[in-house]
Amino acid sequence: MQFAIDADHGNSIFFWLVPDNPDMEIRVFVGNPEIGYREIAANQHRQDLVDLGFHESGWAGFRIDESNFPEIAQLSELQIIDADSLVPIYARNRGGRFPSSRLLIWDFWSYPHARDIAPVMARHALAYETVDALPSETVNAVLSSTLSTSVAAAGRLPWRRVRPMVESLNYTCYALIGDPCAYLARRLVDLQRPLRDAAQGMSRSENLRKLAQDLDLGSDRGISAFLKGLMDEDRLALRSPMTRAFARGAGEDCRRQDIVYALQTLSHFDLVCTDKTKHLFSAYFAAPKASVPAAEQISEAQPEQELIDRLRRLGPVDDYLNEDIALYEFISEAIAKAQAKSEGQRNAQSA
């Protein structure tokens, strides 16, 4: 799906939307939770979309005004949602309830923690908790929209791909860095679950899911054979995902020297914390609902520690995660040194 919001004049909104299925009727939902939503079909011809090859007929444009949405001028908050995918494409933010800020979170923590990210997302008018699950054209449209001023998105997007949008629209960037073996354990467990029960955004490779169905996670030999037998895209899907995200483009494998590039990328982020410094994440937001799970909750949510320990001692796992293991150690050491320095300064001031 591709779209662009052209203008919001208060009493009218102009935009276009091209769905993934070009033959379907293009419709959107317009409204907000308080007044409800109204379904509106495309009502404007856009010759520019025909000329660009985006749409065959050009009937993919919208004009939302008092003729089809009488309340439009009175609403300080309003959302437009694609009726087919239910992906929100625009949010008017004129009531002051949401800050004018754009946020991207790279999430590599191993345990499901939607409740940690949800309060952060709820502070924004537009929220995408698994933005990397969307088609690339939709991601580009979401992140590059200049009229949506309150946007939060979480996922594992390639930095090279989103950097121009991040820099031009002044996105705030957070990185949640996790233990690579714990993250791989979560991936393997998820691959064996029914798709509806898998953690969102973690298990999208259908072929990889099929290959993992007979994998015995309690067998060193079985895990080693599984990893050695993966080819091409399936192998790449499990290869050092953190280093690839911060140093490589989509579909590119990483090398040892990419650890340096990943660290350089992260040096520009507004917040970097590991699963060992989870308190930094909650403290950074300091909101009543923004709480990090207790240790026992994390233990229950993440894969069995036995599987994580098993992965740590297998040679093929090291081949898959070599760069990420080193990156995780570098970041953990840097955070520990910074915390020690800060603690020393506080002690010196209080002495």
C-alpha positions as CSV (number, residue, x, y, z in Angstrom):
1,M,0.0,0.0,0.0
2,Q,1.2,3.5,-0.9
3,F,-0.3,6.8,0.2
4,A,0.4,10.4,0.7
5,I,-1.5,13.1,2.7
6,D,-1.4,16.3,0.5
7,A,-3.1,18.8,2.8
8,D,-5.3,19.2,5.9
9,H,-7.1,22.6,5.8
10,G,-9.3,22.0,8.8
11,N,-12.5,21.8,6.8
12,S,-11.1,19.5,4.2
13,I,-8.4,16.9,3.8
14,F,-6.8,15.8,0.5
15,F,-4.8,12.6,0.0
16,W,-4.4,9.5,-2.2
17,L,-4.1,5.8,-1.4
18,V,-3.1,2.9,-3.7
19,P,-3.8,-0.6,-2.1
20,D,-1.7,-3.7,-2.7
21,N,-4.5,-5.1,-4.7
22,P,-5.1,-2.7,-7.6
23,D,-8.5,-4.2,-8.5
24,M,-10.2,-3.6,-5.2
25,E,-12.4,-0.6,-4.4
26,I,-10.4,1.9,-2.4
27,R,-12.0,2.9,0.9
28,V,-11.0,4.4,4.2
29,F,-12.4,4.9,7.7
30,V,-12.5,8.5,9.0
31,G,-13.2,9.5,12.6
32,N,-12.0,9.0,16.1
33,P,-12.9,6.6,19.0
34,E,-15.2,9.2,20.6
35,I,-17.6,9.8,17.6
36,G,-16.9,6.6,15.7
37,Y,-15.8,6.1,12.1
38,R,-17.4,6.6,8.8
39,E,-16.4,4.6,5.6
40,I,-15.7,6.7,2.6
41,A,-14.7,5.6,-0.9
42,A,-12.2,7.2,-3.2
43,N,-13.8,10.2,-4.9
44,Q,-11.1,12.1,-6.7
45,H,-9.4,11.3,-10.0
46,R,-5.6,11.6,-9.8
47,Q,-4.0,11.8,-13.3
48,D,-0.5,12.1,-11.6
49,L,-0.9,8.5,-10.2
50,V,-1.7,7.3,-13.7
51,D,1.3,9.1,-15.2
52,L,3.6,7.7,-12.5
53,G,2.2,4.2,-13.0
54,F,0.9,3.9,-9.5
55,H,-2.8,3.3,-10.5
56,E,-4.4,2.3,-13.7
57,S,-7.6,4.4,-13.6
58,G,-6.5,7.2,-11.3
59,W,-9.5,6.9,-9.1
60,A,-7.5,6.7,-5.9
61,G,-7.8,10.2,-4.6
62,F,-9.8,11.5,-1.7
63,R,-11.4,14.8,-0.7
64,I,-12.8,14.6,2.9
65,D,-15.0,17.7,3.7
66,E,-18.3,18.6,5.2
67,S,-20.2,17.0,2.3
68,N,-19.1,13.5,3.3
69,F,-17.9,14.1,6.9
70,P,-19.9,16.9,8.5
71,E,-17.9,17.0,11.7
72,I,-14.5,17.5,10.1
73,A,-14.0,21.2,10.9
74,Q,-14.9,20.7,14.6
75,L,-12.5,17.8,15.3
76,S,-9.1,18.5,16.7
77,E,-8.3,14.8,16.7
78,L,-9.1,12.7,13.7
79,Q,-7.8,9.5,12.1
80,I,-7.8,8.1,8.6
81,I,-7.5,4.3,8.4
82,D,-7.2,2.1,5.3
83,A,-10.4,0.0,5.3
84,D,-8.7,-3.1,3.8
85,S,-5.5,-3.4,5.9
86,L,-6.8,-1.4,8.9
87,V,-3.4,0.5,8.9
88,P,-3.8,4.1,10.0
89,I,-2.4,6.5,7.5
90,Y,-3.0,9.9,9.1
91,A,-3.9,11.5,12.4
92,R,-4.8,15.1,12.9
93,N,-3.2,16.3,16.1
94,R,-4.5,19.8,17.0
95,G,-5.9,19.3,20.5
96,G,-2.7,19.2,22.4
97,R,-3.3,15.7,23.9
98,F,-0.4,14.2,21.9
99,P,3.1,15.7,21.6
100,S,4.5,16.8,18.3
101,S,7.2,14.2,18.1
102,R,8.4,11.3,15.9
103,L,9.8,8.2,17.6
104,L,11.5,5.0,16.2
105,I,12.3,2.1,18.5
106,W,14.6,-0.8,17.4
107,D,13.4,-3.7,19.6
108,F,15.7,-6.7,20.1
109,W,14.7,-7.7,23.6
110,S,14.0,-11.5,23.7
111,Y,10.8,-11.6,25.8
112,P,7.4,-10.3,24.7
113,H,6.9,-6.9,26.3
114,A,4.1,-5.2,24.5
115,R,2.9,-3.8,27.8
116,D,6.3,-1.9,28.1
117,I,6.1,-0.3,24.6
118,A,2.3,0.2,24.6
119,P,2.3,3.2,27.0
120,V,5.0,4.8,24.9
121,M,3.0,4.2,21.8
122,A,-0.2,5.5,23.4
123,R,1.5,8.9,23.8
124,H,1.4,9.4,20.0
125,A,-1.5,10.0,17.7
126,L,-0.2,7.3,15.3
127,A,1.3,4.1,16.6
128,Y,2.9,1.2,14.8
129,E,4.1,-1.5,17.2
130,T,5.5,-3.8,14.5
131,V,6.2,-1.4,11.7
132,D,8.7,-3.9,10.0
133,A,5.7,-6.3,9.4
134,L,4.3,-3.8,6.9
135,P,5.3,-3.7,3.2
136,S,8.3,-1.6,2.4
137,E,6.2,0.9,0.4
138,T,3.8,1.4,3.3
139,V,6.7,1.8,5.8
140,N,8.2,4.6,3.6
141,A,4.8,6.3,3.4
142,V,4.3,6.1,7.1
143,L,7.7,7.4,8.2
144,S,8.0,10.1,5.5
145,S,4.6,11.7,6.1
146,T,5.2,15.4,7.0
147,L,1.7,16.2,8.0
148,S,1.5,13.5,10.7
149,T,3.3,15.2,13.5
150,S,2.9,12.6,16.3
151,V,4.2,9.2,15.2
152,A,5.7,6.2,17.1
153,A,6.9,3.1,15.4
154,A,8.7,0.0,16.7
155,G,10.4,-2.8,14.8
156,R,13.7,-3.9,13.3
157,L,14.2,-1.7,10.2
158,P,17.5,-1.4,8.3
159,W,19.1,1.9,9.4
160,R,20.4,2.6,5.9
161,R,16.9,2.5,4.6
162,V,15.2,4.8,7.1
163,R,18.1,7.2,7.8
164,P,17.1,9.8,5.3
165,M,13.6,10.0,6.8
166,V,15.0,9.9,10.4
167,E,17.3,12.8,9.7
168,S,15.0,15.0,7.6
169,L,12.0,14.7,10.0
170,N,14.1,14.7,13.2
171,Y,13.0,11.3,14.6
172,T,14.0,10.3,18.1
173,C,15.7,6.9,18.0
174,Y,15.8,4.3,20.8
175,A,17.5,0.9,20.6
176,L,16.6,-2.0,22.9
177,I,19.5,-4.4,22.7
178,G,19.1,-8.0,23.8
179,D,21.1,-11.1,24.5
180,P,21.6,-12.6,21.0
181,C,21.2,-16.2,22.2
182,A,18.0,-15.3,24.1
183,Y,16.6,-13.6,21.1
184,L,17.4,-16.5,18.8
185,A,15.8,-18.9,21.3
186,R,12.6,-16.7,21.2
187,R,12.7,-16.9,17.3
188,L,13.1,-20.7,17.3
189,V,10.2,-21.1,19.8
190,D,8.1,-18.7,17.8
191,L,8.7,-20.5,14.6
192,Q,7.1,-23.7,16.0
193,R,4.0,-21.9,17.2
194,P,0.8,-21.4,15.1
195,L,1.2,-18.1,13.3
196,R,-1.6,-16.5,15.3
197,D,0.2,-17.3,18.6
198,A,3.7,-16.2,17.5
199,A,5.1,-12.9,18.7
200,Q,4.2,-10.2,16.2
201,G,6.7,-9.5,13.6
202,M,9.2,-12.2,14.7
203,S,8.2,-15.2,12.4
204,R,7.1,-14.0,9.0
205,S,9.1,-16.4,6.9
206,E,6.7,-19.1,5.9
207,N,9.4,-21.4,4.5
208,L,11.5,-21.0,7.6
209,R,8.4,-21.9,9.7
210,K,7.9,-25.1,7.7
211,L,11.5,-26.1,8.1
212,A,11.3,-25.6,11.9
213,Q,8.2,-27.7,12.6
214,D,10.2,-30.9,13.1
215,L,13.1,-29.2,14.9
216,D,13.9,-30.8,18.3
217,L,14.8,-27.8,20.5
218,G,16.1,-30.2,23.2
219,S,18.7,-31.7,20.9
220,D,22.2,-30.2,20.3
221,R,22.5,-32.3,17.1
222,G,19.0,-31.3,15.9
223,I,19.6,-27.6,16.3
224,S,23.0,-27.7,14.7
225,A,21.7,-29.7,11.7
226,F,18.8,-27.3,11.3
227,L,21.1,-24.2,11.3
228,K,23.7,-25.8,9.0
229,G,21.0,-26.8,6.5
230,L,19.4,-23.4,6.1
231,M,20.1,-21.6,2.8
232,D,19.9,-18.1,1.4
233,E,17.0,-16.0,2.7
234,D,16.2,-18.5,5.5
235,R,19.7,-18.4,6.8
236,L,19.9,-14.6,6.5
237,A,16.6,-14.3,8.5
238,L,18.5,-15.6,11.6
239,R,22.0,-14.0,11.0
240,S,23.1,-11.4,13.5
241,P,19.9,-9.3,13.2
242,M,21.1,-6.4,15.3
243,T,24.3,-5.9,13.4
244,R,22.5,-6.2,10.1
245,A,19.8,-3.7,11.1
246,F,22.3,-1.0,12.2
247,A,25.0,-1.6,9.6
248,R,23.5,-3.2,6.5
249,G,20.7,-2.7,4.0
250,A,17.7,-5.0,3.6
251,G,18.7,-8.5,2.4
252,E,22.4,-8.0,3.0
253,D,24.6,-10.2,5.2
254,C,27.0,-8.7,7.6
255,R,30.7,-9.1,8.3
256,R,32.9,-8.7,11.4
257,Q,33.8,-5.1,10.5
258,D,30.2,-4.2,10.5
259,I,30.3,-4.2,14.3
260,V,32.1,-0.9,14.0
261,Y,29.5,0.6,11.7
262,A,26.7,-0.6,14.0
263,L,28.4,1.1,17.0
264,Q,28.8,4.3,15.0
265,T,25.1,4.2,14.1
266,L,24.1,3.7,17.7
267,S,26.3,6.5,18.9
268,H,23.7,8.9,17.3
269,F,20.7,7.3,19.0
270,D,18.9,9.1,21.8
271,L,18.7,6.0,24.0
272,V,20.5,2.7,23.9
273,C,19.8,0.1,26.7
274,T,20.2,-3.6,27.0
275,D,18.0,-6.2,28.6
276,K,20.4,-6.0,31.6
277,T,19.6,-2.3,32.0
278,K,15.8,-2.5,31.5
279,H,15.3,0.1,34.3
280,L,16.8,2.8,32.0
281,F,13.9,2.3,29.6
282,S,11.2,2.8,32.2
283,A,13.1,5.6,33.9
284,Y,13.5,7.4,30.7
285,F,9.8,7.7,30.2
286,A,8.8,8.0,33.9
287,A,5.1,7.4,33.4
288,P,2.8,5.5,35.8
289,K,1.9,2.9,33.2
290,A,5.4,2.5,31.7
291,S,6.8,-0.3,33.8
292,V,9.4,-2.9,33.1
293,P,8.4,-6.5,34.0
294,A,9.8,-7.9,37.2
295,A,12.5,-10.5,37.0
296,E,10.1,-13.4,37.6
297,Q,7.8,-12.2,34.9
298,I,10.6,-12.0,32.4
299,S,11.7,-15.5,33.4
300,E,8.2,-16.8,32.7
301,A,7.9,-15.0,29.4
302,Q,11.2,-15.9,27.8
303,P,12.1,-19.3,26.4
304,E,13.5,-21.9,28.8
305,Q,16.9,-21.0,30.1
306,E,18.0,-24.5,29.2
307,L,17.5,-23.7,25.5
308,I,19.4,-20.4,25.8
309,D,22.3,-22.2,27.5
310,R,22.2,-24.9,24.8
311,L,22.5,-22.3,22.1
312,R,25.4,-20.6,23.7
313,R,27.6,-23.7,23.5
314,L,26.8,-24.7,19.9
315,G,29.3,-23.9,17.2
316,P,26.8,-23.2,14.4
317,V,25.0,-20.7,16.7
318,D,28.3,-18.7,17.1
319,D,28.6,-18.7,13.3
320,Y,25.1,-17.2,13.0
321,L,25.4,-14.7,15.8
322,N,29.2,-13.9,15.9
323,E,28.7,-10.2,15.1
324,D,25.7,-9.7,17.4
325,I,27.4,-11.4,20.4
326,A,30.4,-9.0,20.0
327,L,28.1,-6.0,19.6
328,Y,26.1,-6.9,22.7
329,E,29.3,-7.3,24.7
330,F,30.6,-3.9,23.5
331,I,27.4,-2.1,24.3
332,S,27.0,-3.8,27.7
333,E,30.6,-2.9,28.7
334,A,30.1,0.7,27.5
335,I,26.9,1.1,29.5
336,A,28.5,-0.4,32.6
337,K,31.5,2.0,32.4
338,A,29.1,5.0,31.9
339,Q,27.1,4.0,34.9
340,A,30.2,3.5,37.0
341,K,31.4,6.9,36.0
342,S,28.1,8.5,36.8
343,E,27.9,6.8,40.2
344,G,31.5,8.0,41.0
345,Q,30.5,11.6,40.1
346,R,27.5,11.4,42.3
347,N,29.5,10.0,45.2
348,A,32.1,12.8,44.8
349,Q,29.4,15.5,44.8
350,S,27.8,14.1,48.0
351,A,31.1,13.6,49.8
